[in-house]
């Protein structure tokens, strides 16, 4: 497989995932059904545990370089309710 073929396959998979998530949003569907579900509750449904527990068990600390890049690109980040 060429590098270009790999890129195209990965891009198609990503587009499919994005479309799936747009159609199957737990939080949006809860709102449609007039159920109360806030962002932390939606995260718990996705991760199968509270997000803080998931972070403690699975997320490694970011390096100084990663933190710097994060700050440099902050204006490009998606705005998520409750997160700035």
Number of C-alpha atoms within 10 A of each C-alpha: 5 7 8 9 10 11 11 12 12 12 12 12 12 12 12 12 12 12 11 11 11 11 11 11 12 18 18 15 13 14 13 9 8 9 11 9 15 13 13 14 15 18 18 15 14 12 12 11 13 15 17 13 13 14 13 10 9 9 10 8 10 10 9 9 9 11 11 12 11 14 12 10 9 12 10 9 10 9 10 8 8 8 6 9
